[in-house]
Structure formats: C-alpha cells, structure tokens
Amino acid sequence: MRKILACLLVIFSFCAALVAQNCSGMSVGIGASLNGFVPFPADSLWNQNVSSAPVDPNSDAIINFIGANVPLHPDFGSGLYAGQSIGIPYIVVSGQAPVKVAYTAYGDESDPGPMPVPANAPIEGYPKPGNGDRHVLVLDRDNCWLYELYSSHVLKNGNWNAGSGAVWNLLADETRPYTWTSADAAGLPIFPGLARYDEVAAGAIKHALRFTLQNSKAAFTPPASHWAANSTNSLAAPMGMRLRLKSSYDISGFPAQSKVILKALQQYGMIMADNGSSMFISGAPNDNWDNNDLAALKTVPASAFEVLLISPLYTQNNIPQGASPTISSFKANPQTVSPGSPVTLSWRFEFGVQHRVAPGGRDGGEFGGVGAGQDDDLHTLFDQRIWAEHG
C-alpha cells in the first residue's frame, strides 16, 4: 500500500487571490465574456483537438440509427421563444456570499455546498423558466470554480432547492465518480460544452460542444460518468459519445457565426450529454446571436458527422472498481486561530485521488472551493476513489 503525505497552507483569502490569476480576466454578470479563458486544462477531453482521432467501426450504423437526415439544430439564440430565452444561461460572480442548496432528487450524487449562487442567477428558460430542466450555472471568478444545478428553484431567503448539483474546479481535469450524475444526465459539466457568443465573436471555439439525442443506452464513455437509458438498442448512443463533423464537409459558404461553430465541430466535435431532441447543440443565450445566421446550421444533416471511437465503453458489467479510500490522519496546526489567520492542514491517505475539505462536516466541494469569509470552526476532509481515463 502506498501512503502519500499531503500538506497544504490554507489562507482562504490568499488562496482565492492565487487562483484568481487564472480567472480574473473574466467579466462579471449574466452571460459575461470569459475574455479568452478556457475552462479546464488543455489535456481535458473537452479541449482536445480530435480532428485526426479514429472513427468508430459502427459509425455508419449509429448515424443511421440516429437518422441520417436528421438536421443539426442550434438550441440557442437571441431574443425570446414562447416567452423564454433561447439556450442555457450562466452568470459570472465575484465576492458572492455562499448560500445553502437543498436537493430534492439526487442528493446522494450531488455536492451539497454551500455555493455562491445569487438570488438573481438566471434559470434556464428565464424570464419564464417553466417546467424544463431549469439549469443554473455559476462561475466564481474569485476562486475559479463552476457551480451547476438542475431543476433549480430559488427560495425567498435566497437559498436554493435543486434536483441535483455539481461543483467543478475550472483549473483541474476532473470527472465525477463513475455512475454519478451531475447537473446533466451524463455526469458532465454543462458550461464547457456551450457555444458562447464571446468565443464566436473572437473567431474560434476551442472546445467540444454539448448535444442531445432522443435515444441512449445503459452505458457511458469518458468523459461521461452516468447513463440515463431509454433504449435497449445496441446502436443507441452511450452518454459521452462524440460526433465529429467530417473534414470533407464544405463549410466555406456558411455565414460567419455558423462557420465558427462548424469549424469547432470539425476540430473538437460534440459530446452526447443528455436525452432530448436529436442533434440539438447547446449554447448560451445572447442578444448578439444572429438567428438567421444560426438557422444555416439546420441544413447540416447527421450524415455529415462521424462517430469517434467509443473506447472504453462502460456498462453495468465492467464499471471500474477499486479499494475504498482511507484517511489515516487529518490535522490542523494551529488548532485555534482568529479569522483570516493561516492554518496548515496535513493528512495521510491511501487509494484516494480526490480530496474535499468542506466546512461544518458537509461534503461540499474539493479543497479550494470553500471561499473566503467562512465562519465555520469545523472542517472535514472527504476522500474518494475516482477512476478516470484520459485519451
């Protein structure tokens, strides 16, 4: 057994300032520009250029199962449709106080918080969210963390209820524990897969996009960690399956915004993240989108895409297993301090690869996700085994 000693100097305000060097360029507000910041490291599966990646041997059959003539569809745009904004919104915050989040469905697979979710965070479908997925996405500029909620409802006291939720370190290459969901059915982060106007205006999208299909089977492939099967057909997509627009598909005649999106689909592809309308790609609403321009995407058929090699493919029969992690010690030095004073936390662990330090005994996010200004005098270390493969 291999034991590892980890020792971290914890000064909450200092830690926030340190990571802010990587996220401080973000603007603040609803739909704010990230000004060139790309979530997750370059080796993240979201950010890898897959223009030369191998095609799955069943690609043609899978595309035919989807429907070769099913058109690509931009599920985002400007203005309102039936009183709702078009796309999945997000907000970038700074100095936001954390609030409680209570889960109504998948709490055992969610990060409990607290989370810096403001009461005015836009809910998917705003200003009239209705009964859809009601996603809420919050980027904490100060600490470089992403908070995502599903089926979200804000309470009168500013706290939130949600069906599920996940916290993501924007500077780390992470996956959920295998078989866990997130705020998305596939266990994926949502925000990194959105087409955003600030990227298109800058001339390039440098990551994969999120998309949905009508049918999926009980399987997933990285970076996904969860399935939500509604089909037993072997050709139905596993969560995490990636499609790539064929390099031979001529995009030269497309209008400006559509061309940038199609180029990204040739270089980075799109990752299956949820059940829904087939070939719908996700994006954030923005009044600068040209809906007539984006409508050109609807002329691209599914047959213009190819399925990239699905490997590894995890089902109920081969989900990776490993020894449960153990924490042999967890110490603070000094044990009593005044607010804002430095504390050295040290711990020993076996088998764990993800560690969380959360206030008040709540498993609420990895170390660093707890922002400055917390008053809790108890912090708990959580350790879990996560099997992840990166290609």
DRENDO-1510 file (C-alpha; in Angstrom, 1 decimal, always signed):
<recs>
REC; n; res; u; v; w
REC; 1; MET; +0.0; +0.0; +0.0 .
REC; 2; ARG; +1.3; +3.4; -0.9 .
REC; 3; LYS; +0.9; +6.2; +1.5 .
REC; 4; ILE; +1.1; +9.8; +0.4 .
REC; 5; LEU; +1.6; +12.8; +2.6 .
REC; 6; ALA; -0.2; +15.9; +1.5 .
REC; 7; CYS; +0.4; +19.2; +3.2 .
REC; 8; LEU; -1.3; +22.5; +2.2 .
REC; 9; LEU; -1.0; +26.0; +3.6 .
REC; 10; VAL; -4.5; +27.3; +3.9 .
REC; 11; ILE; -5.2; +31.0; +3.9 .
REC; 12; PHE; -8.6; +31.4; +2.4 .
REC; 13; SER; -8.2; +35.0; +1.2 .
REC; 14; PHE; -4.8; +34.3; -0.2 .
REC; 15; CYS; -5.9; +31.1; -1.9 .
REC; 16; ALA; -8.7; +33.0; -3.6 .
REC; 17; ALA; -6.3; +35.6; -4.8 .
REC; 18; LEU; -3.9; +32.9; -6.1 .
REC; 19; VAL; -6.4; +31.1; -8.3 .
REC; 20; ALA; -7.8; +34.4; -9.4 .
REC; 21; GLN; -4.7; +34.9; -11.5 .
REC; 22; ASN; -6.2; +32.3; -13.9 .
REC; 23; CYS; -9.8; +33.6; -13.9 .
REC; 24; SER; -9.5; +37.3; -13.0 .
REC; 25; GLY; -9.8; +38.2; -16.7 .
REC; 26; MET; -13.4; +37.1; -16.8 .
REC; 27; SER; -16.1; +39.9; -16.9 .
REC; 28; VAL; -18.9; +39.7; -14.3 .
REC; 29; GLY; -22.6; +39.3; -14.9 .
REC; 30; ILE; -25.1; +37.3; -16.7 .
REC; 31; GLY; -23.7; +35.9; -20.0 .
REC; 32; ALA; -20.4; +37.8; -19.3 .
REC; 33; SER; -17.4; +37.2; -21.5 .
REC; 34; LEU; -14.6; +35.0; -20.3 .
REC; 35; ASN; -12.2; +37.1; -22.3 .
REC; 36; GLY; -10.3; +34.1; -23.7 .
REC; 37; PHE; -10.3; +31.9; -20.6 .
REC; 38; VAL; -11.0; +28.2; -21.5 .
REC; 39; PRO; -12.3; +26.0; -18.6 .
REC; 40; PHE; -10.2; +23.0; -17.7 .
REC; 41; PRO; -6.6; +22.1; -18.7 .
REC; 42; ALA; -5.5; +21.6; -22.3 .
REC; 43; ASP; -5.5; +17.8; -21.9 .
REC; 44; SER; -9.1; +17.7; -20.8 .
REC; 45; LEU; -11.3; +15.7; -23.2 .
REC; 46; TRP; -13.4; +18.8; -23.7 .
REC; 47; ASN; -10.4; +20.7; -25.0 .
REC; 48; GLN; -8.6; +18.1; -27.1 .
REC; 49; ASN; -8.5; +18.6; -30.9 .
REC; 50; VAL; -9.9; +15.4; -32.3 .
REC; 51; SER; -9.6; +16.2; -36.0 .
REC; 52; SER; -7.4; +13.2; -36.5 .
REC; 53; ALA; -9.0; +10.8; -33.9 .
REC; 54; PRO; -10.1; +7.4; -35.2 .
REC; 55; VAL; -13.7; +6.7; -36.3 .
REC; 56; ASP; -15.7; +4.0; -34.6 .
REC; 57; PRO; -16.3; +0.9; -36.7 .
REC; 58; ASN; -20.0; +1.2; -36.1 .
REC; 59; SER; -20.1; +4.9; -37.1 .
REC; 60; ASP; -22.3; +4.5; -40.1 .
REC; 61; ALA; -24.8; +2.2; -38.3 .
REC; 62; ILE; -25.0; +4.5; -35.3 .
REC; 63; ILE; -25.6; +7.6; -37.6 .
REC; 64; ASN; -28.3; +5.7; -39.4 .
REC; 65; PHE; -30.0; +4.8; -36.1 .
REC; 66; ILE; -30.0; +8.5; -35.2 .
REC; 67; GLY; -31.4; +9.2; -38.6 .
REC; 68; ALA; -29.1; +10.2; -41.5 .
REC; 69; ASN; -31.3; +13.1; -42.5 .
REC; 70; VAL; -31.9; +14.5; -39.0 .
REC; 71; PRO; -30.6; +18.1; -39.1 .
REC; 72; LEU; -28.3; +19.8; -36.7 .
REC; 73; HIS; -30.2; +22.3; -34.6 .
REC; 74; PRO; -28.8; +25.3; -32.6 .
REC; 75; ASP; -30.7; +25.1; -29.3 .
REC; 76; PHE; -29.7; +28.7; -28.5 .
REC; 77; GLY; -30.0; +32.2; -30.0 .
REC; 78; SER; -31.1; +35.8; -29.3 .
REC; 79; GLY; -34.5; +37.1; -28.1 .
REC; 80; LEU; -37.3; +35.0; -26.7 .
REC; 81; TYR; -39.2; +32.0; -27.9 .
REC; 82; ALA; -42.6; +31.4; -26.3 .
REC; 83; GLY; -41.6; +33.9; -23.6 .
REC; 84; GLN; -38.3; +32.1; -22.8 .
REC; 85; SER; -34.7; +32.9; -23.6 .
REC; 86; ILE; -33.1; +30.5; -26.0 .
REC; 87; GLY; -30.3; +28.5; -24.6 .
REC; 88; ILE; -28.7; +27.7; -21.2 .
REC; 89; PRO; -27.7; +30.8; -19.3 .
REC; 90; TYR; -24.9; +31.4; -16.9 .
REC; 91; ILE; -23.6; +34.1; -14.6 .
REC; 92; VAL; -20.1; +35.1; -13.5 .
REC; 93; VAL; -19.9; +36.3; -9.9 .
REC; 94; SER; -17.3; +37.9; -7.7 .
REC; 95; GLY; -17.4; +38.4; -4.0 .
REC; 96; GLN; -20.7; +36.4; -3.8 .
REC; 97; ALA; -21.7; +35.0; -0.4 .
REC; 98; PRO; -22.4; +31.3; -0.4 .
REC; 99; VAL; -25.9; +30.1; +0.3 .
REC; 100; LYS; -27.4; +26.7; +1.2 .
REC; 101; VAL; -28.6; +24.3; -1.5 .
REC; 102; ALA; -31.1; +21.5; -0.7 .
REC; 103; TYR; -31.5; +18.6; -3.1 .
REC; 104; THR; -34.9; +17.2; -4.0 .
REC; 105; ALA; -33.9; +14.2; -6.2 .
REC; 106; TYR; -30.2; +13.1; -6.5 .
REC; 107; GLY; -28.7; +14.4; -3.3 .
REC; 108; ASP; -26.6; +11.3; -2.8 .
REC; 109; GLU; -24.7; +12.0; -6.0 .
REC; 110; SER; -24.5; +15.8; -5.6 .
REC; 111; ASP; -22.2; +18.3; -4.0 .
REC; 112; PRO; -24.1; +19.8; -1.1 .
REC; 113; GLY; -22.5; +23.2; -1.0 .
REC; 114; PRO; -22.8; +25.9; +0.3 .
REC; 115; MET; -22.5; +27.6; -3.1 .
REC; 116; PRO; -22.1; +31.2; -4.2 .
REC; 117; VAL; -25.4; +31.2; -6.2 .
REC; 118; PRO; -27.0; +34.7; -6.2 .
REC; 119; ALA; -30.8; +35.0; -6.0 .
REC; 120; ASN; -30.8; +36.6; -9.4 .
REC; 121; ALA; -28.9; +33.8; -11.1 .
REC; 122; PRO; -30.8; +33.1; -14.4 .
REC; 123; ILE; -32.7; +29.8; -14.6 .
REC; 124; GLU; -32.8; +28.1; -17.9 .
REC; 125; GLY; -35.8; +29.4; -19.7 .
REC; 126; TYR; -35.8; +32.8; -17.9 .
REC; 127; PRO; -37.7; +35.1; -17.7 .
REC; 128; LYS; -40.3; +32.3; -17.6 .
REC; 129; PRO; -38.4; +29.1; -16.8 .
REC; 130; GLY; -41.4; +26.8; -16.8 .
REC; 131; ASN; -41.1; +23.1; -16.1 .
REC; 132; GLY; -38.0; +22.3; -18.2 .
REC; 133; ASP; -34.5; +21.4; -17.0 .
REC; 134; ARG; -34.2; +24.7; -15.2 .
REC; 135; HIS; -30.4; +24.6; -15.1 .
REC; 136; VAL; -28.4; +27.3; -13.2 .
REC; 137; LEU; -24.7; +27.8; -14.0 .
REC; 138; VAL; -22.5; +30.0; -11.8 .
REC; 139; LEU; -18.8; +30.7; -12.4 .
REC; 140; ASP; -16.9; +32.0; -9.3 .
REC; 141; ARG; -14.3; +34.3; -10.8 .
REC; 142; ASP; -12.5; +34.8; -7.4 .
REC; 143; ASN; -11.9; +31.1; -6.8 .
REC; 144; CYS; -12.1; +29.7; -10.4 .
REC; 145; TRP; -14.9; +27.3; -9.6 .
REC; 146; LEU; -18.0; +26.3; -11.6 .
REC; 147; TYR; -21.3; +25.5; -9.8 .
REC; 148; GLU; -24.1; +23.8; -11.7 .
REC; 149; LEU; -27.7; +23.0; -10.6 .
REC; 150; TYR; -30.5; +21.1; -12.2 .
REC; 151; SER; -34.2; +21.6; -11.6 .
REC; 152; SER; -33.4; +24.8; -9.7 .
REC; 153; HIS; -35.7; +26.9; -7.6 .
REC; 154; VAL; -34.7; +30.0; -5.6 .
REC; 155; LEU; -36.3; +30.4; -2.1 .
REC; 156; LYS; -37.5; +33.6; -0.5 .
REC; 157; ASN; -34.5; +33.6; +1.8 .
REC; 158; GLY; -32.0; +33.4; -1.0 .
REC; 159; ASN; -31.2; +29.7; -0.6 .
REC; 160; TRP; -31.9; +27.2; -3.4 .
REC; 161; ASN; -33.6; +23.9; -4.0 .
REC; 162; ALA; -32.4; +21.7; -6.8 .
REC; 163; GLY; -32.8; +18.2; -8.2 .
REC; 164; SER; -29.0; +17.7; -8.4 .
REC; 165; GLY; -25.8; +19.7; -8.5 .
REC; 166; ALA; -22.1; +19.5; -9.1 .
REC; 167; VAL; -19.0; +21.6; -8.3 .
REC; 168; TRP; -16.2; +21.8; -10.8 .
REC; 169; ASN; -12.6; +23.1; -10.4 .
REC; 170; LEU; -12.1; +25.1; -13.6 .
REC; 171; LEU; -8.3; +24.6; -13.3 .
REC; 172; ALA; -8.4; +20.8; -12.9 .
REC; 173; ASP; -9.1; +17.8; -15.2 .
REC; 174; GLU; -11.8; +16.0; -13.3 .
REC; 175; THR; -14.7; +13.6; -13.8 .
REC; 176; ARG; -17.5; +12.6; -11.4 .
REC; 177; PRO; -17.2; +9.3; -9.6 .
REC; 178; TYR; -18.3; +6.6; -12.0 .
REC; 179; THR; -22.1; +6.1; -12.0 .
REC; 180; TRP; -22.7; +9.5; -10.5 .
REC; 181; THR; -24.8; +12.1; -12.3 .
REC; 182; SER; -24.2; +15.9; -12.2 .
REC; 183; ALA; -26.5; +18.7; -13.2 .
REC; 184; ASP; -26.5; +16.9; -16.5 .
REC; 185; ALA; -27.7; +13.3; -17.2 .
REC; 186; ALA; -24.2; +12.1; -18.4 .
REC; 187; GLY; -22.5; +13.3; -15.3 .
REC; 188; LEU; -20.7; +16.0; -17.3 .
REC; 189; PRO; -20.3; +19.7; -16.7 .
REC; 190; ILE; -22.6; +21.8; -18.8 .
REC; 191; PHE; -20.8; +25.1; -19.2 .
REC; 192; PRO; -17.7; +23.9; -21.1 .
REC; 193; GLY; -19.9; +22.5; -23.8 .
REC; 194; LEU; -21.9; +25.6; -24.5 .
REC; 195; ALA; -21.4; +27.7; -27.7 .
REC; 196; ARG; -20.9; +31.2; -26.4 .
REC; 197; TYR; -21.1; +34.4; -28.4 .
REC; 198; ASP; -17.9; +35.8; -26.9 .
REC; 199; GLU; -15.9; +32.9; -28.4 .
REC; 200; VAL; -17.6; +33.1; -31.8 .
REC; 201; ALA; -17.0; +36.9; -31.9 .
REC; 202; ALA; -13.3; +36.2; -31.2 .
REC; 203; GLY; -13.2; +33.9; -34.2 .
REC; 204; ALA; -12.8; +30.4; -32.6 .
REC; 205; ILE; -14.4; +27.9; -30.3 .
REC; 206; LYS; -11.6; +25.8; -28.7 .
REC; 207; HIS; -13.6; +23.0; -27.1 .
REC; 208; ALA; -16.2; +20.4; -27.8 .
REC; 209; LEU; -19.9; +21.3; -27.8 .
REC; 210; ARG; -22.7; +19.6; -25.8 .
REC; 211; PHE; -25.5; +17.9; -27.7 .
REC; 212; THR; -28.5; +15.7; -27.1 .
REC; 213; LEU; -30.1; +12.7; -28.8 .
REC; 214; GLN; -33.5; +11.1; -28.5 .
REC; 215; ASN; -32.2; +7.7; -27.5 .
REC; 216; SER; -29.4; +6.4; -25.3 .
REC; 217; LYS; -28.5; +3.1; -23.8 .
REC; 218; ALA; -27.3; +1.9; -20.4 .
REC; 219; ALA; -23.6; +2.8; -21.0 .
REC; 220; PHE; -21.2; +5.6; -20.9 .
REC; 221; THR; -17.7; +6.5; -22.2 .
REC; 222; PRO; -15.4; +9.1; -20.8 .
REC; 223; PRO; -15.6; +11.9; -20.0 .
REC; 224; ALA; -19.2; +10.9; -19.0 .
REC; 225; SER; -19.8; +9.0; -15.8 .
REC; 226; HIS; -23.5; +8.2; -15.8 .
REC; 227; TRP; -26.2; +6.9; -18.1 .
REC; 228; ALA; -30.0; +7.6; -18.3 .
REC; 229; ALA; -31.0; +4.8; -20.6 .
REC; 230; ASN; -34.3; +4.9; -22.6 .
REC; 231; SER; -33.4; +2.3; -25.2 .
REC; 232; THR; -32.1; -1.2; -25.3 .
REC; 233; ASN; -31.0; -1.0; -28.9 .
REC; 234; SER; -27.3; -1.7; -29.2 .
REC; 235; LEU; -26.9; +1.2; -31.7 .
REC; 236; ALA; -28.3; +3.7; -29.3 .
REC; 237; ALA; -25.7; +6.2; -28.1 .
REC; 238; PRO; -23.9; +5.8; -24.8 .
REC; 239; MET; -23.5; +9.0; -22.8 .
REC; 240; GLY; -20.3; +10.7; -23.6 .
REC; 241; MET; -20.3; +9.6; -27.3 .
REC; 242; ARG; -18.6; +12.1; -29.5 .
REC; 243; LEU; -19.6; +13.1; -33.0 .
REC; 244; ARG; -17.2; +15.0; -35.4 .
REC; 245; LEU; -18.2; +16.9; -38.5 .
REC; 246; LYS; -16.4; +15.3; -41.4 .
REC; 247; SER; -13.4; +17.3; -42.7 .
REC; 248; SER; -14.8; +16.8; -46.2 .
REC; 249; TYR; -17.9; +18.7; -45.4 .
REC; 250; ASP; -17.6; +22.1; -47.1 .
REC; 251; ILE; -18.3; +24.9; -44.6 .
REC; 252; SER; -16.9; +27.7; -46.8 .
REC; 253; GLY; -20.4; +29.0; -47.8 .
REC; 254; PHE; -21.8; +29.3; -44.3 .
REC; 255; PRO; -22.4; +32.7; -42.7 .
REC; 256; ALA; -19.9; +33.9; -40.1 .
REC; 257; GLN; -21.3; +32.7; -36.8 .
REC; 258; SER; -22.3; +29.3; -38.2 .
REC; 259; LYS; -18.9; +28.8; -39.8 .
REC; 260; VAL; -17.1; +29.3; -36.5 .
REC; 261; ILE; -19.4; +26.7; -34.9 .
REC; 262; LEU; -19.0; +24.2; -37.7 .
REC; 263; LYS; -15.2; +24.6; -37.6 .
REC; 264; ALA; -15.2; +23.7; -33.9 .
REC; 265; LEU; -17.3; +20.6; -34.7 .
REC; 266; GLN; -14.7; +19.6; -37.2 .
REC; 267; GLN; -11.8; +20.1; -34.8 .
REC; 268; TYR; -13.4; +19.3; -31.4 .
REC; 269; GLY; -16.7; +17.6; -32.1 .
REC; 270; MET; -19.7; +17.4; -29.9 .
REC; 271; ILE; -20.3; +15.2; -26.8 .
REC; 272; MET; -23.6; +13.5; -26.1 .
REC; 273; ALA; -24.7; +14.7; -22.7 .
REC; 274; ASP; -28.5; +14.1; -22.3 .
REC; 275; ASN; -31.6; +12.7; -23.7 .
REC; 276; GLY; -33.6; +15.2; -25.8 .
REC; 277; SER; -34.2; +16.2; -29.3 .
REC; 278; SER; -31.7; +14.6; -31.7 .
REC; 279; MET; -28.7; +16.7; -32.9 .
REC; 280; PHE; -29.6; +19.7; -30.8 .
REC; 281; ILE; -26.4; +21.5; -29.8 .
REC; 282; SER; -26.3; +23.7; -26.7 .
REC; 283; GLY; -25.3; +27.3; -26.3 .
REC; 284; ALA; -25.8; +30.3; -24.1 .
REC; 285; PRO; -28.4; +32.9; -25.0 .
REC; 286; ASN; -27.1; +36.3; -26.1 .
REC; 287; ASP; -28.7; +39.2; -27.8 .
REC; 288; ASN; -25.8; +39.4; -30.3 .
REC; 289; TRP; -26.6; +36.0; -31.9 .
REC; 290; ASP; -27.9; +36.3; -35.4 .
REC; 291; ASN; -30.8; +33.8; -35.5 .
REC; 292; ASN; -30.9; +33.9; -39.3 .
REC; 293; ASP; -27.2; +33.1; -39.4 .
REC; 294; LEU; -27.6; +30.2; -36.9 .
REC; 295; ALA; -30.5; +28.8; -38.9 .
REC; 296; ALA; -28.0; +27.8; -41.6 .
REC; 297; LEU; -26.8; +25.1; -39.2 .
REC; 298; LYS; -30.2; +23.3; -39.7 .
REC; 299; THR; -29.0; +22.5; -43.3 .
REC; 300; VAL; -26.3; +20.1; -41.9 .
REC; 301; PRO; -27.6; +16.5; -41.8 .
REC; 302; ALA; -26.5; +13.9; -39.3 .
REC; 303; SER; -24.9; +12.0; -42.2 .
REC; 304; ALA; -22.2; +14.8; -42.3 .
REC; 305; PHE; -21.0; +13.5; -39.0 .
REC; 306; GLU; -19.0; +10.5; -37.9 .
REC; 307; VAL; -18.8; +8.8; -34.5 .
REC; 308; LEU; -15.4; +8.8; -33.0 .
REC; 309; LEU; -14.0; +5.5; -31.5 .
REC; 310; ILE; -16.1; +4.6; -28.4 .
REC; 311; SER; -13.4; +3.3; -26.0 .
REC; 312; PRO; -13.6; +2.5; -23.2 .
REC; 313; LEU; -17.3; +1.7; -23.0 .
REC; 314; TYR; -18.6; +1.1; -19.5 .
REC; 315; THR; -21.8; -0.8; -18.7 .
REC; 316; GLN; -23.1; -2.4; -15.5 .
REC; 317; ASN; -20.8; -5.3; -16.2 .
REC; 318; ASN; -17.4; -3.6; -16.4 .
REC; 319; ILE; -17.5; -0.4; -14.3 .
REC; 320; PRO; -14.0; +0.0; -12.8 .
REC; 321; GLN; -13.7; -0.9; -9.2 .
REC; 322; GLY; -11.0; -0.2; -6.6 .
REC; 323; ALA; -10.2; -0.3; -3.0 .
REC; 324; SER; -12.1; +2.2; -0.8 .
REC; 325; PRO; -10.0; +5.2; +0.2 .
REC; 326; THR; -9.0; +5.6; +3.8 .
REC; 327; ILE; -7.8; +8.7; +5.7 .
REC; 328; SER; -5.4; +7.8; +8.4 .
REC; 329; SER; -4.8; +11.3; +9.8 .
REC; 330; PHE; -6.1; +14.9; +9.3 .
REC; 331; LYS; -4.5; +17.6; +11.4 .
REC; 332; ALA; -4.6; +21.4; +11.7 .
REC; 333; ASN; -1.8; +23.5; +13.0 .
REC; 334; PRO; -2.5; +25.6; +14.9 .
REC; 335; GLN; -5.9; +24.2; +16.0 .
REC; 336; THR; -7.3; +27.6; +17.1 .
REC; 337; VAL; -6.9; +30.8; +15.1 .
REC; 338; SER; -8.6; +34.1; +14.6 .
REC; 339; PRO; -10.4; +34.8; +11.3 .
REC; 340; GLY; -8.1; +35.3; +8.3 .
REC; 341; SER; -5.1; +33.7; +10.0 .
REC; 342; PRO; -3.1; +31.0; +8.2 .
REC; 343; VAL; -3.7; +27.3; +9.1 .
REC; 344; THR; -1.6; +24.4; +7.9 .
REC; 345; LEU; -3.7; +21.3; +7.1 .
REC; 346; SER; -2.0; +18.0; +6.6 .
REC; 347; TRP; -3.3; +14.5; +6.0 .
REC; 348; ARG; -2.3; +10.9; +5.1 .
REC; 349; PHE; -4.4; +8.8; +2.8 .
REC; 350; GLU; -4.5; +5.6; +0.9 .
REC; 351; PHE; -6.1; +4.9; -2.5 .
REC; 352; GLY; -7.9; +8.3; -2.7 .
REC; 353; VAL; -7.4; +10.5; -5.7 .
REC; 354; GLN; -9.9; +13.3; -5.0 .
REC; 355; HIS; -10.0; +15.2; -1.7 .
REC; 356; ARG; -12.5; +17.6; -0.4 .
REC; 357; VAL; -12.2; +20.0; +2.5 .
REC; 358; ALA; -15.7; +21.2; +3.5 .
REC; 359; PRO; -17.0; +23.4; +6.3 .
REC; 360; GLY; -19.3; +22.2; +9.0 .
REC; 361; GLY; -18.9; +18.5; +8.1 .
REC; 362; ARG; -20.6; +18.9; +4.7 .
REC; 363; ASP; -19.0; +17.3; +1.7 .
REC; 364; GLY; -19.4; +20.5; -0.4 .
REC; 365; GLY; -16.6; +20.6; -3.0 .
REC; 366; GLU; -12.9; +20.0; -3.4 .
REC; 367; PHE; -10.4; +21.9; -1.4 .
REC; 368; GLY; -10.3; +25.5; -2.7 .
REC; 369; GLY; -14.0; +25.5; -3.4 .
REC; 370; VAL; -14.7; +26.9; +0.1 .
REC; 371; GLY; -14.4; +30.7; -0.4 .
REC; 372; ALA; -13.0; +33.4; +1.9 .
REC; 373; GLY; -15.1; +34.6; +4.8 .
REC; 374; GLN; -16.4; +31.3; +6.0 .
REC; 375; ASP; -17.2; +31.3; +9.8 .
REC; 376; ASP; -17.3; +27.6; +10.3 .
REC; 377; ASP; -14.9; +26.3; +13.0 .
REC; 378; LEU; -15.1; +22.7; +11.8 .
REC; 379; HIS; -13.7; +21.5; +8.5 .
REC; 380; THR; -14.0; +17.9; +7.4 .
REC; 381; LEU; -11.8; +16.1; +4.9 .
REC; 382; PHE; -13.5; +13.8; +2.4 .
REC; 383; ASP; -11.6; +11.3; +0.3 .
REC; 384; GLN; -12.9; +9.3; -2.6 .
REC; 385; ARG; -11.7; +7.0; -5.3 .
REC; 386; ILE; -12.4; +8.2; -8.8 .
REC; 387; TRP; -11.4; +6.1; -11.8 .
REC; 388; ALA; -10.8; +8.3; -14.8 .
REC; 389; GLU; -9.2; +7.7; -18.1 .
REC; 390; HIS; -8.0; +10.4; -20.4 .
REC; 391; GLY; -7.2; +9.8; -24.1 .
</recs>
